[in-house]
Amino acid sequence: MAKTNPFEFLQQVREEAAKVTWPTRRETMISTVMVFIMVTIAAIFFLIVDFVLHSGVQWLLGISG
């Protein structure tokens, strides 16, 4: 791989950065809301699974609590 000098590297970085298509504010907000919804659903799911497994282990071991 050929080495480039720092000036050429910075020029290449600028050219590549100019090609980036940034999301709009609306797209960012929609994505953020969707992430929060999915995190909430996952948290509820794991809370239920944890409760079921905890109850099952207590029942199997005969531990009252």
C-alpha positions as CSV (number, residue, x, y, z in Angstrom):
1,M,0.0,0.0,0.0
2,A,1.5,3.3,-1.1
3,K,2.0,5.9,1.7
4,T,0.5,9.4,1.2
5,N,1.8,12.5,2.9
6,P,-0.4,14.1,5.5
7,F,-1.6,16.9,3.2
8,E,-2.9,14.4,0.6
9,F,-4.5,12.4,3.4
10,L,-6.4,15.4,4.6
11,Q,-7.6,16.2,1.1
12,Q,-8.9,12.7,0.7
13,V,-10.6,12.8,4.0
14,R,-12.4,16.1,3.0
15,E,-13.4,14.5,-0.3
16,E,-14.9,11.5,1.4
17,A,-16.6,13.6,4.1
18,A,-18.2,15.7,1.3
19,K,-19.9,12.5,0.0
20,V,-21.6,11.8,3.3
21,T,-25.4,12.1,3.3
22,W,-26.5,13.2,6.8
23,P,-30.0,12.3,8.0
24,T,-32.5,15.0,8.3
25,R,-33.8,16.2,11.7
26,R,-37.0,14.3,11.1
27,E,-35.2,11.0,10.3
28,T,-33.1,11.4,13.4
29,M,-36.1,12.0,15.6
30,I,-38.0,9.0,14.2
31,S,-34.9,6.7,14.6
32,T,-34.4,8.0,18.2
33,V,-38.1,7.3,19.1
34,M,-37.9,3.8,17.5
35,V,-34.8,3.0,19.5
36,F,-36.5,4.0,22.8
37,I,-39.6,1.9,21.9
38,M,-37.4,-1.1,21.1
39,V,-35.4,-0.7,24.3
40,T,-38.6,-0.5,26.3
41,I,-40.0,-3.6,24.7
42,A,-36.8,-5.5,25.3
43,A,-36.6,-4.4,28.9
44,I,-40.2,-5.5,29.5
45,F,-39.5,-8.9,27.8
46,F,-36.4,-9.5,29.9
47,L,-38.2,-8.5,33.1
48,I,-40.9,-11.1,32.4
49,V,-38.4,-13.8,31.4
50,D,-36.4,-13.1,34.6
51,F,-39.5,-13.3,36.7
52,V,-40.6,-16.6,35.2
53,L,-37.2,-18.1,35.5
54,H,-36.8,-16.8,39.1
55,S,-40.2,-18.3,40.0
56,G,-39.4,-21.6,38.3
57,V,-36.1,-22.0,40.2
58,Q,-37.8,-21.1,43.5
59,W,-40.5,-23.7,42.8
60,L,-37.9,-26.4,41.8
61,L,-35.8,-25.8,44.8
62,G,-38.7,-25.5,47.2
63,I,-37.6,-22.1,48.4
64,S,-40.3,-19.9,49.7
65,G,-39.6,-16.2,49.5
